[in-house]
């Protein structure tokens, strides 16, 4: 029985890409000790890493699109010096630890204080760095969608989709 750590890594990558048949074939080729296969391992590894990276980029782009943020925002674009916002607290929330604990957060402040910017930046961070599913709504938009859903006799569909979200952002509550 032969064991090659590089081919083991390839098997792991193939399985993570849901290519189970190929993963099994790699195991069999490793057992056979084919010199041609052994020589191809670095190239195969590089190709699988490229595919994994491309899928991650596409997934992130898709999640950002389906979140329906009003605009792309991150904390780099927020001017803490001209705001009364607690920067330490915002940066702590930006780490998204509250999602793992299933905690809720509420951003309260007057118009123009940056609530939407901060909420969007947290949502973007959750998608880009924590691979979370996020959905952004203005409260009026959500209420209208729920009313329309009810009028069409399809109550519960929006709620059913939101159950699969890790973070739901409701903007403009008041």
C-alpha positions as a Markdown table, in Angstrom:
| # | Residue | x | y | z |
|---|---|---|---|---|
| 1 | Unk | 0.0 | 0.0 | 0.0 |
| 2 | Unk | 1.5 | 3.3 | -1.1 |
| 3 | Unk | 0.8 | 6.7 | 0.5 |
| 4 | Unk | 1.7 | 10.0 | -0.9 |
| 5 | Unk | 0.8 | 13.1 | 1.1 |
| 6 | Unk | 0.5 | 15.2 | -2.1 |
| 7 | Unk | -2.1 | 12.8 | -3.5 |
| 8 | Unk | -3.8 | 12.7 | -0.2 |
| 9 | Unk | -4.2 | 16.5 | -0.4 |
| 10 | Unk | -5.5 | 16.1 | -3.9 |
| 11 | Unk | -8.2 | 13.7 | -2.7 |
| 12 | Unk | -9.2 | 16.2 | 0.0 |
| 13 | Unk | -9.5 | 19.0 | -2.6 |
| 14 | Unk | -11.5 | 16.8 | -5.0 |
| 15 | Unk | -13.9 | 15.8 | -2.2 |
| 16 | Unk | -14.3 | 19.4 | -1.2 |
| 17 | Unk | -15.2 | 20.2 | -4.8 |
| 18 | Unk | -17.7 | 17.3 | -4.7 |
| 19 | Unk | -15.7 | 15.3 | -7.3 |
| 20 | Unk | -15.9 | 12.0 | -5.4 |
| 21 | Unk | -15.4 | 9.7 | -8.4 |
| 22 | Unk | -12.2 | 11.5 | -9.3 |
| 23 | Unk | -11.1 | 11.3 | -5.6 |
| 24 | Unk | -11.6 | 7.5 | -5.7 |
| 25 | Unk | -9.6 | 7.3 | -8.9 |
| 26 | Unk | -6.7 | 9.3 | -7.4 |
| 27 | Unk | -6.7 | 6.8 | -4.5 |
| 28 | Unk | -6.5 | 3.9 | -7.0 |
| 29 | Unk | -3.8 | 5.5 | -9.1 |
| 30 | Unk | -1.8 | 6.2 | -5.9 |
| 31 | Unk | -2.1 | 2.5 | -5.0 |
| 32 | Unk | -0.8 | 1.5 | -8.4 |
| 33 | Unk | 2.2 | 3.8 | -8.1 |
| 34 | Unk | 2.0 | 5.0 | -11.7 |
| 35 | Unk | 5.0 | 7.2 | -12.5 |
| 36 | Unk | 3.0 | 9.3 | -15.0 |
| 37 | Unk | 0.4 | 10.0 | -12.3 |
| 38 | Unk | 3.1 | 10.8 | -9.7 |
| 39 | Unk | 4.6 | 13.3 | -12.2 |
| 40 | Unk | 1.2 | 15.0 | -12.8 |
| 41 | Unk | 0.4 | 15.6 | -9.1 |
| 42 | Unk | 1.9 | 19.1 | -8.9 |
| 43 | Unk | 0.0 | 20.2 | -12.0 |
| 44 | Unk | -3.2 | 18.6 | -10.8 |
| 45 | Unk | -2.8 | 20.3 | -7.4 |
| 46 | Unk | -2.3 | 23.7 | -9.0 |
| 47 | Unk | -5.4 | 23.2 | -11.2 |
| 48 | Unk | -7.6 | 22.2 | -8.2 |
| 49 | Unk | -6.4 | 25.1 | -6.1 |
| 50 | Unk | -7.3 | 27.4 | -9.0 |
| 51 | Unk | -10.8 | 25.8 | -9.3 |
| 52 | Unk | -11.3 | 26.1 | -5.5 |
| 53 | Unk | -10.3 | 29.8 | -5.6 |
| 54 | Unk | -12.5 | 30.5 | -8.6 |
| 55 | Unk | -15.5 | 28.9 | -7.0 |
| 56 | Unk | -14.9 | 30.9 | -3.8 |
| 57 | Unk | -14.8 | 34.1 | -5.8 |
| 58 | Unk | -18.0 | 33.2 | -7.7 |
| 59 | Unk | -19.7 | 32.2 | -4.5 |
| 60 | Unk | -18.8 | 35.5 | -2.8 |
| 61 | Unk | -20.0 | 37.6 | -5.8 |
| 62 | Unk | -23.2 | 35.6 | -5.8 |
| 63 | Unk | -23.8 | 36.1 | -2.0 |
| 64 | Unk | -23.0 | 39.8 | -2.3 |
| 65 | Unk | -25.6 | 40.1 | -5.1 |
| 66 | Unk | -28.3 | 38.1 | -3.4 |
| 67 | Unk | -27.8 | 40.1 | -0.2 |
| 68 | Unk | -29.2 | 43.1 | -2.1 |
| 69 | Unk | -27.1 | 45.8 | -0.3 |
| 70 | Unk | -28.0 | 49.3 | -1.3 |
| 71 | Unk | -24.3 | 49.8 | -2.1 |
| 72 | Unk | -21.0 | 48.1 | -1.4 |
| 73 | Unk | -19.6 | 49.4 | 1.9 |
| 74 | Unk | -16.8 | 48.5 | 4.2 |
| 75 | Unk | -15.3 | 50.1 | 7.3 |
| 76 | Unk | -12.4 | 51.6 | 5.4 |
| 77 | Unk | -14.8 | 54.0 | 3.9 |
| 78 | Unk | -16.4 | 55.1 | 7.2 |
| 79 | Unk | -15.1 | 58.3 | 8.8 |
| 80 | Unk | -15.1 | 57.6 | 12.5 |
| 81 | Unk | -13.6 | 61.0 | 13.3 |
| 82 | Unk | -16.7 | 62.8 | 12.1 |
| 83 | Unk | -19.1 | 60.5 | 13.9 |
| 84 | Unk | -20.1 | 59.8 | 17.5 |
| 85 | Unk | -20.1 | 56.1 | 16.8 |
| 86 | Unk | -18.1 | 54.0 | 19.2 |
| 87 | Unk | -15.3 | 52.8 | 16.9 |
| 88 | Unk | -14.1 | 50.0 | 19.2 |
| 89 | Unk | -17.6 | 48.5 | 19.5 |
| 90 | Unk | -18.2 | 48.8 | 15.7 |
| 91 | Unk | -14.9 | 47.0 | 15.0 |
| 92 | Unk | -15.8 | 44.3 | 17.5 |
| 93 | Unk | -19.1 | 43.8 | 15.8 |
| 94 | Unk | -17.3 | 43.8 | 12.4 |
| 95 | Unk | -15.5 | 40.6 | 13.5 |
| 96 | Unk | -19.0 | 38.9 | 13.3 |
| 97 | Unk | -18.6 | 36.9 | 16.5 |
| 98 | Unk | -22.2 | 37.7 | 17.4 |
| 99 | Unk | -23.3 | 35.5 | 14.5 |
| 100 | Unk | -21.7 | 32.4 | 16.0 |
| 101 | Unk | -23.5 | 33.1 | 19.3 |
| 102 | Unk | -26.8 | 33.8 | 17.3 |
| 103 | Unk | -27.0 | 37.3 | 19.0 |
| 104 | Unk | -28.9 | 40.2 | 17.5 |
| 105 | Unk | -27.6 | 43.7 | 17.2 |
| 106 | Unk | -29.5 | 47.0 | 16.9 |
| 107 | Unk | -27.9 | 50.1 | 15.6 |
| 108 | Unk | -29.7 | 53.2 | 16.9 |
| 109 | Unk | -29.0 | 56.8 | 16.0 |
| 110 | Unk | -30.3 | 59.8 | 14.1 |
| 111 | Unk | -30.3 | 60.3 | 10.4 |
| 112 | Unk | -26.9 | 60.5 | 8.8 |
| 113 | Unk | -25.0 | 58.8 | 11.7 |
| 114 | Unk | -23.8 | 55.9 | 9.5 |
| 115 | Unk | -26.2 | 53.1 | 10.6 |
| 116 | Unk | -26.8 | 51.8 | 7.1 |
| 117 | Unk | -23.1 | 52.1 | 6.2 |
| 118 | Unk | -22.0 | 50.2 | 9.3 |
| 119 | Unk | -24.8 | 47.5 | 8.9 |
| 120 | Unk | -23.8 | 47.0 | 5.3 |
| 121 | Unk | -20.1 | 46.8 | 6.2 |
| 122 | Unk | -20.9 | 44.1 | 8.8 |
| 123 | Unk | -22.9 | 42.2 | 6.2 |
| 124 | Unk | -20.2 | 42.5 | 3.6 |
| 125 | Unk | -17.6 | 41.3 | 6.1 |
| 126 | Unk | -19.9 | 38.3 | 7.1 |
| 127 | Unk | -20.0 | 37.3 | 3.4 |
| 128 | Unk | -16.4 | 37.9 | 2.3 |
| 129 | Unk | -14.6 | 36.7 | 5.4 |
| 130 | Unk | -17.0 | 34.3 | 7.2 |
| 131 | Unk | -18.9 | 32.8 | 4.2 |
| 132 | Unk | -22.3 | 33.7 | 5.7 |
| 133 | Unk | -25.6 | 34.2 | 3.9 |
| 134 | Unk | -26.9 | 37.7 | 4.4 |
| 135 | Unk | -30.0 | 39.5 | 3.3 |
| 136 | Unk | -30.5 | 43.3 | 3.5 |
| 137 | Unk | -34.0 | 44.8 | 3.5 |
| 138 | Unk | -35.4 | 48.3 | 4.1 |
| 139 | Unk | -38.2 | 47.6 | 6.6 |
| 140 | Unk | -40.7 | 49.2 | 4.2 |
| 141 | Unk | -39.5 | 46.9 | 1.4 |
| 142 | Unk | -39.9 | 43.8 | 3.6 |
| 143 | Unk | -43.4 | 44.8 | 4.9 |
| 144 | Unk | -44.5 | 45.4 | 1.3 |
| 145 | Unk | -43.1 | 42.1 | 0.1 |
| 146 | Unk | -44.9 | 40.3 | 3.0 |
| 147 | Unk | -48.2 | 42.0 | 2.2 |
| 148 | Unk | -47.8 | 41.1 | -1.5 |
| 149 | Unk | -47.0 | 37.5 | -0.6 |
| 150 | Unk | -50.1 | 37.3 | 1.7 |
| 151 | Unk | -52.3 | 38.8 | -1.0 |
| 152 | Unk | -51.1 | 36.2 | -3.5 |
| 153 | Unk | -51.8 | 33.4 | -1.1 |
| 154 | Unk | -48.2 | 32.5 | -0.7 |
| 155 | Unk | -47.6 | 33.4 | 2.9 |
| 156 | Unk | -44.5 | 32.0 | 4.5 |
| 157 | Unk | -42.2 | 31.9 | 1.4 |
| 158 | Unk | -40.1 | 34.9 | 2.4 |
| 159 | Unk | -39.8 | 33.6 | 5.9 |
| 160 | Unk | -38.9 | 30.2 | 4.6 |
| 161 | Unk | -36.0 | 31.7 | 2.6 |
| 162 | Unk | -34.9 | 33.9 | 5.5 |
| 163 | Unk | -34.5 | 30.9 | 7.7 |
| 164 | Unk | -31.5 | 29.9 | 5.6 |
| 165 | Unk | -29.8 | 33.3 | 6.2 |
| 166 | Unk | -27.2 | 33.7 | 8.8 |
| 167 | Unk | -27.8 | 37.5 | 9.0 |
| 168 | Unk | -30.8 | 39.5 | 8.1 |
| 169 | Unk | -30.4 | 43.3 | 8.1 |
| 170 | Unk | -33.5 | 45.5 | 8.5 |
| 171 | Unk | -32.8 | 49.1 | 7.7 |
| 172 | Unk | -34.9 | 52.2 | 8.4 |
| 173 | Unk | -37.0 | 50.8 | 11.2 |
| 174 | Unk | -38.3 | 54.1 | 12.3 |
